[in-house]
């Protein structure tokens, strides 16, 4: 029987359909033109820049997987988050994509991901020739597949001769900016374990909770310690996006030992090492000294305020969006505005991306970049571009007690609201009388 691969434009019920990429006119490739992680938009922390500058004379690369000092810092990072990290269970690499590529190659088989999911997850499996199957997420949150849809997808893939081995998920999600409720996550983790899957938990955004005292975030590694590898790209909360560094924590037991060794082999073959100066800065950030934690907390507060204001503008404009709970982004569904968008020649996610990017003067990647249906009018908005156009303006946002009252932030939010309000008004004018 011919195997199939449900991808970005297949059904959202867990059924298996052949992966077909979106139409790709020049400038719209699904990978090369995909969106980066939403960065914080801010100048580098001075103390962090000073550490990097002091290490600038280091010409050597860090050993593959990280040297002893870096790995000690990484172990401390995980242990402060309640995850034991004995020697031989932690590694570092030049960004989470390199670690996920190595993990995917090491585990082999078919890969399952939620729909939608981070734009960088699926391309690495496809690069290796491993099919990717998207599984629907529940209404409450993104990041973790619905457990029943997961089991149904695994069954269908195996019935068609497939070999599903890996589930990638996130508890604090890009693109939806939601946090998976612990009870739902537990059901998904149990379903994955029952299906014999290894889990990779992307916890890049775990330290960016907008309301940390009111939001419960659990790692799948706390629920299933012998089958979960945890990965965190430090661009989420500790380092600038231009200094690629990430850490991974492997599961307990023989499985973790073997997987760690295999990943190191693959990273070696790829030459995936941290540059010496970046490794020193990474070690400093992983130790979480006061300047780093103070900046992180201030950045999270700032982006939480801006994300809440952007969400209010999106909903007031007639679109749908879950309230953002983490990260520096939100995910909007403009389906209620389809008729008005159609008058502008917008009928799918790629056309929506082009339209909003041009109107707003900021990137607005369509949902198809995240494995969502090309025909759905969904888009991810990042909050970084709403902070201003210069380093001085963005830094002013960080230090202001009322960043939403700054003129450049008000203008950016008004621009977002105005575009959506115009579409909402057009949609209401064209609505047939009842």
Buried (B, 14 or more C-beta within 10 A) or exposed (E): EEEBBBBBBBEBEBBBBEBEBBEEEEEBEBBEEBBEBBBBBBEBBEBBEBBBEEBEEBEEBBBBBBBEEBBBBBBBBBBEBEBEBEEEBBBBBBBBBBBBBBBBBBBEBBBBBBBBBBBBBBBBBBEEEBBBBBBBBBEBBBBBBBBBBBBBBBBBBBEEEBEBBBBBBBBBBBBBBBBBBBEBBBBBBEBBBEBEBBBBBBBBBBBBBBEBEEBEBBBBBBBBBEBBBBBBBBBBBBBBBEBBBBBBBBBBEEBBBEBBEBBBBBBBEBEBBBBBBBBBBBBBBBBBEEBBBEBBEBBBEBBBBBBBBBBBBBBEBBBBBBBBBBBBBBBBBBBBBBBBBBEEEBBBBBBBBBBBBEBBEBBBBBBBBBBBBBBBBBBBBBBBBBBBBEEEBBBBBBEEEEBBEBEBBBEBBEBBBBBBBBBBEBBEEEEEEE
